Amino acid sequence: MRRLLSVLVLAGLVLAGASHAQEEVPPPAARPAAAGATPAKQLFGAVKGPADGLAPRAIGFYSRGCLAGGQALPVTGPTWQAMRLSRNRNWGHPDLVAFLERLAAQVPKVGWSGLLVGDMAQPRGGPMATGHASHQIGLDADIWLTPMPKKVFSAQEREDVSATMIVRPDRLDVDGKVWTPAHVAIIRAAALDERVERVLVNAAIKKALCRDARGDRSWLQKVRPYWGHDYHMHVRISCPASSPDCRPQDAVVPGDGCDKLDWWFSDGVLHPKPPKVPPKPVPPVTLAQLPPACAAVLKAP
């Protein structure tokens, strides 16, 4: 009982600190995984293409669902390039693909040749073996905060090239050697898109945006601080009207959030101490724990 209470207290502290964001935390009330059940991340990760004959549909919550009718972002466009192609995660709901193409078209106006796009979703969404709690329903995309070069990367370069670290080594601010007005303009353009629900960035990046934003600051409300995101912004669009099984996220809190950043730079957050009693690993999600429609998506030809 004492161990259970320690775990619950630790979890409560983490969730309380993340209350400004609540972006990656799976919805509550997940049932324990059945003994011997195959993890859903293995099932969805093994599928190489989208489900044939299914209309585009985001199913479930961002961190607990799947994707029907997934569409691939072309690996090379006039103003974008998809990265890490070996992961096969350049898929999304057609609305997400349209958003990325729409945003990328604006980038040359601020001096970049285009965008480098990281992980979106798997062909049929679902949990991933590595890297993300969300990105499951085809409405999330990681956009590198690194200018696209004018050259077209080879397949190998797309695996080897690293994104630019934006955050300073002490984690208290951005690196002034790499941070530019173009970063502000591109994040602003993403947040201003009417389909965008959230833009997740490191708290140091949010701090810099609060300092450098000029004129209308209403778009800052959508830009939320979250752990990681030192090299990229995570853009999340809202549930499509044609996806009745898509579970929307809670609305962002009022205000630009610039007066609520101190917690992120406290010593306990920047240098957390390990718990005295390590929490038990969370069992992997099974297909039975996903929305019922995901079984049909997975089994479709």
C-alpha positions in Angstrom: 0.0 0.0 0.0 2.8 2.4 0.9 4.4 1.8 -2.5 1.1 2.4 -4.3 0.6 5.7 -2.5 4.1 6.8 -3.5 3.4 6.1 -7.1 0.1 7.9 -7.0 1.6 11.0 -5.3 4.4 11.1 -7.9 1.8 10.8 -10.7 -0.2 13.6 -9.2 2.7 15.9 -9.1 3.6 15.3 -12.7 0.0 15.8 -13.9 -0.3 19.0 -11.7 2.8 20.4 -13.3 1.6 19.6 -16.7 -1.8 21.2 -16.2 -0.8 24.0 -18.5 -0.5 21.5 -21.3 -2.0 18.1 -20.7 -0.9 17.2 -24.2 0.6 13.8 -24.2 -1.1 12.1 -21.2 -3.4 9.3 -22.3 -7.0 9.4 -21.2 -7.8 7.8 -17.8 -9.6 4.6 -17.1 -7.4 2.3 -19.2 -8.0 -1.3 -18.4 -5.0 -3.5 -17.5 -3.5 -5.4 -20.4 -4.7 -9.0 -20.6 -2.0 -11.6 -19.8 -0.2 -12.6 -23.0 -2.0 -10.0 -25.2 0.1 -8.7 -28.1 0.8 -5.0 -27.6 -1.1 -2.8 -30.0 2.2 -1.0 -30.9 3.5 -4.2 -32.4 0.3 -4.8 -34.4 0.1 -1.3 -35.8 3.8 -0.9 -36.3 3.9 -4.0 -38.5 1.4 -2.7 -41.0 3.1 -1.0 -44.0 0.2 0.7 -45.7 -3.2 2.3 -45.1 -6.5 0.5 -44.9 -8.0 0.1 -48.4 -11.6 1.2 -49.0 -12.1 3.1 -45.7 -13.1 6.7 -45.6 -10.6 9.1 -43.9 -11.5 9.1 -40.2 -9.6 9.9 -37.0 -10.8 7.5 -34.3 -10.4 8.0 -30.6 -8.1 10.3 -28.7 -4.7 11.7 -29.8 -3.0 9.3 -27.4 -5.4 6.3 -27.6 -6.8 5.6 -31.1 -6.1 4.9 -34.7 -6.5 6.2 -38.2 -8.7 5.1 -41.2 -8.0 6.3 -44.7 -4.6 7.5 -43.9 -2.8 9.6 -46.5 1.0 9.9 -47.0 2.7 13.3 -47.1 4.7 13.2 -50.3 8.3 12.8 -49.2 9.4 15.8 -51.2 7.4 18.8 -52.1 8.1 22.3 -53.4 8.5 23.6 -49.9 8.9 20.6 -47.6 10.8 17.4 -47.1 9.8 14.4 -44.9 12.5 13.1 -42.7 13.3 9.7 -41.1 11.5 7.8 -43.8 12.6 4.4 -42.5 10.1 4.9 -39.6 7.1 5.0 -42.1 5.5 7.7 -40.0 4.8 10.3 -42.7 1.1 9.4 -42.7 -1.9 11.4 -41.5 -5.5 12.3 -41.9 -5.9 14.2 -45.2 -6.7 17.3 -43.2 -3.2 17.1 -41.6 -1.5 16.6 -44.9 -3.4 19.7 -46.3 -2.4 21.7 -43.3 1.3 20.8 -43.6 1.3 21.7 -47.3 -0.5 25.0 -46.5 1.9 25.9 -43.8 5.0 25.0 -45.9 3.8 27.3 -48.7 4.1 30.3 -46.3 7.6 29.5 -45.1 9.5 31.1 -48.0 8.0 34.5 -47.1 10.1 34.5 -43.9 13.3 33.4 -45.6 13.4 29.6 -45.3 13.3 27.4 -48.3 10.8 25.1 -46.7 10.0 22.8 -43.8 11.5 19.6 -42.6 8.7 17.3 -41.3 9.4 14.6 -38.8 7.0 12.1 -37.4 3.3 12.3 -38.2 1.5 8.9 -37.8 1.8 5.3 -38.9 -0.3 4.2 -42.0 -3.1 3.2 -39.7 -2.2 5.3 -36.7 -2.2 3.5 -33.4 0.4 3.3 -30.7 4.1 3.5 -31.8 6.9 1.3 -30.6 9.1 4.3 -29.8 9.0 8.1 -29.3 5.4 9.2 -28.8 2.4 8.8 -26.5 0.2 10.6 -29.0 0.4 10.8 -32.9 -2.1 7.9 -32.9 -5.1 9.3 -34.9 -3.3 11.2 -37.7 -3.7 14.7 -36.4 -0.2 15.3 -34.9 3.0 16.3 -36.7 6.5 17.2 -35.6 8.0 20.1 -37.6 11.7 20.6 -37.2 12.8 24.1 -36.2 15.6 23.8 -38.8 15.4 25.5 -42.2 15.1 23.2 -45.1 18.1 23.4 -47.4 17.7 24.2 -51.1 19.1 20.7 -52.0 16.9 17.6 -51.9 18.2 15.2 -49.2 19.0 11.7 -50.2 17.2 8.8 -48.4 20.3 8.3 -46.2 20.7 12.0 -45.4 17.1 12.0 -44.2 18.1 9.4 -41.7 21.4 10.9 -40.6 20.9 14.7 -40.6 20.0 16.0 -37.1 17.6 18.8 -36.2 19.0 22.0 -34.6 19.0 22.2 -30.9 17.1 25.4 -30.0 17.3 25.4 -26.2 20.4 26.7 -24.3 22.4 24.1 -22.3 21.2 25.5 -19.0 17.6 25.0 -20.2 16.6 28.5 -19.1 16.3 30.1 -22.5 16.8 29.6 -26.2 20.2 29.6 -27.8 20.7 33.1 -29.2 23.1 31.8 -31.8 20.3 29.8 -33.6 17.1 31.5 -32.6 15.9 34.0 -35.3 12.8 36.0 -36.1 11.9 33.4 -38.7 11.3 30.9 -35.9 8.8 33.3 -34.3 7.1 33.8 -37.7 6.8 30.1 -38.5 5.4 29.1 -35.1 3.0 32.1 -35.3 1.9 31.0 -38.8 1.2 27.5 -37.5 -0.7 28.7 -34.4 -2.8 31.1 -36.5 -4.2 28.3 -38.7 -7.8 27.8 -37.8 -7.4 24.0 -37.8 -4.6 24.0 -35.3 -5.5 23.0 -31.7 -2.1 23.1 -30.0 1.5 23.9 -30.8 3.8 22.2 -28.3 7.3 23.6 -27.7 9.9 23.5 -25.0 9.2 26.0 -22.2 12.3 28.0 -23.2 10.9 28.4 -26.7 7.6 29.6 -25.3 9.5 32.0 -23.1 11.3 33.4 -26.2 8.1 33.7 -28.1 6.5 35.7 -25.2 9.5 38.0 -25.3 9.7 38.4 -29.0 6.1 38.5 -30.2 4.9 41.8 -31.5 1.4 43.1 -32.3 -1.4 40.7 -31.9 -0.4 38.1 -29.2 -3.6 36.0 -29.2 -1.9 33.2 -31.1 0.4 32.6 -28.1 -2.6 30.9 -26.3 -2.3 27.9 -28.6 1.5 27.5 -28.0 1.9 25.3 -25.0 5.1 24.4 -23.0 5.8 20.7 -22.7 8.8 18.4 -21.9 11.2 17.8 -24.7 10.4 19.6 -28.0 13.9 21.2 -27.9 14.4 20.7 -31.7 10.9 20.8 -33.1 7.4 22.0 -32.6 4.6 19.5 -32.3 1.5 20.7 -34.1 -1.9 19.2 -33.4 -5.0 19.9 -35.4 -8.6 19.6 -34.3 -10.9 16.7 -34.9 -12.4 16.7 -38.4 -16.1 17.2 -38.7 -16.2 13.9 -40.6 -14.8 12.0 -37.7 -17.5 11.5 -35.2 -15.5 9.0 -33.2 -12.6 11.5 -32.7 -12.3 12.7 -29.1 -11.4 16.4 -28.9 -9.0 17.8 -26.4 -10.0 20.2 -23.7 -9.9 23.8 -24.9 -6.8 25.8 -24.1 -7.0 28.0 -21.0 -7.6 31.7 -21.5 -4.7 34.1 -21.8 -1.3 33.9 -23.6 0.3 31.8 -20.9 3.3 34.0 -20.6 2.7 34.6 -16.9 2.6 30.9 -16.1 6.1 29.8 -17.1 8.0 30.0 -13.8 7.2 26.5 -12.7 8.9 25.1 -15.8 12.2 26.7 -14.8 12.1 25.7 -11.2 15.0 23.5 -10.0 12.6 20.6 -9.3 11.5 20.5 -12.9 14.8 21.2 -14.5 16.7 18.8 -12.2 14.1 16.3 -10.9 15.1 13.9 -8.2 14.3 10.2 -8.9 11.5 8.8 -6.8 12.6 6.8 -3.8 10.3 4.0 -5.0 10.5 3.6 -8.8 7.0 3.3 -10.2 6.1 0.0 -11.9 6.2 0.0 -15.7 2.8 0.6 -17.3 1.6 -2.4 -19.2 1.5 -1.8 -23.0 -1.9 -0.9 -24.5 -3.6 -3.8 -26.3 -6.0 -3.7 -29.3 -8.9 -4.3 -26.9 -8.1 -1.1 -25.1 -8.4 1.0 -28.2 -11.8 2.1 -29.6 -13.7 -0.9 -31.1 -13.4 0.5 -34.7 -9.6 0.2 -34.5 -9.9 -3.6 -34.8 -11.6 -3.2 -38.2 -9.0 -0.7 -39.3 -6.2 -3.0 -38.4 -7.8 -6.0 -40.1 -8.8 -4.2 -43.3 -6.9 -5.2 -46.5 
